[in-house]
Amino acid sequence: MGMGAGGGGDWRDDGGVGVSVGTAMSEINVTPFVDVMLVLLVIFMVTAPLMTQGMQVNLPQVTSSNLEQQDQQPVVLTVSAEGMCSVLESEFACADLAAKLPAIYENRTDKSLFIRGDVDTPYGKLMEVLAAGKEAGVISVGLVTEPAPSKEEGG
């Protein structure tokens, strides 16, 4: 009652149940692995073009009104391209800002800061100013800009 199998082992009859005697099957079933790899390949082929190019957005152009007057004068911090800061009519190096801002906000209820940055101010300098404001307890930050010249003004 013996049977032949392609596994290379010897088969014997143990009451109708075949038991393999000899070497174990050492081949790995790679079909699930290949299926997963093909799915990942398709996902990467679809998403790769989306990651390399930016999205064009047409931002709205609106006119805005001035902010409501508050009981306290807002803190306006001016940052020059040379690294000098000016706040409340005093000018100092921006490196000293972390020491001066907490004293300014100590007795204020309005914890907002408006930053006027020169066009040529390095980005890193503005990030230092924002970090100093966060350490001083500033809750909201606004960036002050000038309106673009209108077409009637010849700009």
Secondary structure, DSSP 8 states (H G I E B T S, - for coil): -----TT--EEEEETTEEEEES--------HHHHHHHHHHHHHHHHHHHHHHS-----------------SS--EEEEE-TTSEEEETTEEEEGGGHHHHHHHHHTT-S--EEEEEE-TT--HHHHHHHHHHHHHTT--EEEE-------GGGT-
